[in-house]
Amino acid sequence: MSKNFSTHNDEIDLIEIFKTIWKGKFFIISFMLIGILLGFLYIKFKNPVYASKLKIEIENNPPFYGGNSQKGKTLATADFKNYLLSKKNFDNWKNNLKKKSLDFNNISETIIIDGTELTDKHRNSLLIEMSQELDKVNFLIKTNDLSILNDFYNYNHYIKKLLEKEYVLRTKKELKLISSKVKDHPMSERYFIAETLPNDRFITSIQLGRNVFNIHRPTVPAKVSPRNKLVYVISSIFGGIIGLIIVFGRIYFGQKRDVVT
């Protein structure tokens, strides 16, 4: 019997709650509209942030890194990242520019630890964020200035040329080392060919214009902040919650006042 009575009370309470909400619907809606208005003002006065993506993939990995194996690609992407974050390389590239739109402090590295992205906060500007995956390097460029996008694309090509030159020199050293071993310790012709052929092919492919790194063009800048729809949804919900609190608060304090009197 008491169980049925409790259920009946719960139903009555829910009905009363819905009645209260219905009576204060215009008040709640007005606060939702105020929230939307505040969201509109936030969007209007907030400086929009645009972002473009640029991706670099391994196309022709040097043989001394194991060719196009997963481990070899990881070593090559690490080389690219380290060369790009070198202040010396950046200054050498920038000295040849007539118009200087980029600054070294614009580039920040994003490190992924246990699935969480940690951005280097020591940089003053986060115009360009970089993250390294196993076989690629990704950049998020927060601008809609096409001249900056073009300059950064050209800087990546400068780094690519530096690394390709370095890789060719290292491959030639590998060939000299193999040749010296053959003289000191005669090996079978088959083994010698197996060791030298990948290196010769790599050098020839670079000379014929094949890339070690495939640099994709930056994507068209897209607005990433503020997100208009999300701002309007959050501001309207927040306004509605405030309206609900005030409606139920007025009833609660009104009932308390009646009890006291």
C-alpha angles and dihedrals in degrees: 000000000000090000092056090046091053091051090049090052091050090053090049091049092051091048090050091049092052090046090052092049091048092050091050095040095114091048091050092045090051090056090048089053090049088052091051090049091052089048090052091051090049092052092046097052099033113097106242119237119218125192137195128191127223123185132195121197134182112253106164114014120198116256094236086067092052097268115260096344117134092250092048092052090050091054091049094050089049089053091051092049093049093047092048092050092050111114089205093056092045093051092047090053094044093052089068093054122100093195115042112203100150132070125198091235089060089077119080130177121232113208119200114214119176090340094308120117114226116189122204102255093189089081114093094213129038097197091130124030120190131196129179125218128184096276105008145046119225128201130194109199112195102207143082092210104119093200091060091048091050093047092050091048089052091048089056089052089051090054090047091055092048092052095044089053090048092048093051091051091049091048091052089051089051090054092050090050091051091048092051090051090052091054094047096039113023111223133187116279091240093058092047092052092047090054099043103037098071090049093049091048092050093051091046092049092053091048089051091054104261112149127233089201125038108212113198120212115256113266121245108280112260128193110255102167138075096022102211099203093046092049092051093047094048094043093049092048091047091049091048092051091052089049091051092049092051093046094051091038092057091050093046095049090042090056091048090051091052091051092051093049 
